[in-house]
Amino acid sequence: MAMPLPTAKKNEPIISKRAKEHENMTPDEIQKFMKKHGVDEKEFAEILGCTIQAVRLWITGQRVFSVTNSRLLRMFDKHPQLMRDF
């Protein structure tokens, strides 16, 4: 029996209960994003509110980039002006 789809009351968002594992950006995807938008490690850290060391760990694959940060970068990729205003 199929599970019913979630429904929201009027003006309430439908929120996914689980993030998909493949949503995390890879180190290569992060580096491509930085190159495409002309952002160095320092600027990238400032945009995300983290340390340069965290950025280095992400781009070398020593630390997993979160789904939340991945979603944020994908939004910035679609709407680069938001990155500068963020």
C-alpha positions as CSV (number, residue, x, y, z in Angstrom):
1,M,0.0,0.0,0.0
2,A,1.4,3.4,-1.0
3,M,2.1,6.0,1.6
4,P,0.0,9.2,1.3
5,L,1.9,12.3,0.2
6,P,2.4,14.9,2.8
7,T,0.0,17.8,2.7
8,A,0.3,21.2,4.2
9,K,-2.3,23.5,5.6
10,K,-2.8,26.7,3.8
11,N,0.3,28.9,3.7
12,E,2.5,26.2,5.4
13,P,5.5,24.8,3.6
14,I,6.0,21.0,3.0
15,I,9.3,20.1,4.6
16,S,11.2,17.0,3.6
17,K,11.9,14.7,6.6
18,R,15.2,13.4,5.2
19,A,18.0,14.8,3.1
20,K,19.3,12.6,0.3
21,E,22.9,11.5,0.7
22,H,23.9,12.6,-2.8
23,E,23.0,16.2,-1.9
24,N,26.3,16.8,-0.3
25,M,28.6,18.6,-2.7
26,T,31.9,16.9,-3.4
27,P,35.3,18.7,-3.1
28,D,35.5,18.9,-6.9
29,E,32.0,20.6,-7.0
30,I,33.0,23.1,-4.3
31,Q,36.2,24.0,-6.2
32,K,34.3,24.4,-9.5
33,F,31.8,26.7,-7.7
34,M,34.7,28.8,-6.3
35,K,36.4,29.0,-9.7
36,K,33.2,29.8,-11.6
37,H,32.3,32.7,-9.2
38,G,35.9,33.9,-8.7
39,V,35.8,33.3,-5.0
40,D,39.0,32.4,-3.1
41,E,39.2,30.5,0.2
42,K,39.0,33.6,2.3
43,E,35.9,35.0,0.5
44,F,34.3,31.6,0.6
45,A,34.8,31.3,4.3
46,E,33.3,34.8,4.8
47,I,30.2,33.9,2.7
48,L,29.6,30.8,4.7
49,G,30.6,32.2,8.1
50,C,33.3,29.7,8.7
51,T,37.1,29.5,9.0
52,I,39.5,29.2,6.1
53,Q,40.7,25.9,7.7
54,A,37.1,24.5,7.3
55,V,37.2,25.5,3.7
56,R,40.5,23.8,3.1
57,L,39.2,20.6,4.8
58,W,36.1,20.6,2.5
59,I,38.0,21.2,-0.7
60,T,40.5,18.5,0.1
61,G,37.8,16.0,1.1
62,Q,39.0,15.7,4.7
63,R,35.7,16.9,5.9
64,V,32.2,16.4,4.5
65,F,30.4,19.5,3.2
66,S,26.9,19.6,4.8
67,V,23.6,19.3,2.9
68,T,22.6,22.7,4.2
69,N,25.8,24.4,2.8
70,S,25.4,22.4,-0.4
71,R,21.8,23.6,-0.9
72,L,22.9,27.2,-0.2
73,L,25.7,27.0,-2.8
74,R,23.3,25.6,-5.4
75,M,21.0,28.5,-4.7
76,F,23.9,31.0,-5.0
77,D,24.9,29.3,-8.3
78,K,21.4,29.9,-9.7
79,H,21.2,33.4,-8.2
80,P,24.8,34.8,-7.9
81,Q,23.6,38.2,-6.8
82,L,22.3,36.7,-3.6
83,M,25.8,35.6,-2.7
84,R,27.1,39.2,-2.8
85,D,24.1,40.4,-0.7
86,F,24.3,37.5,1.8
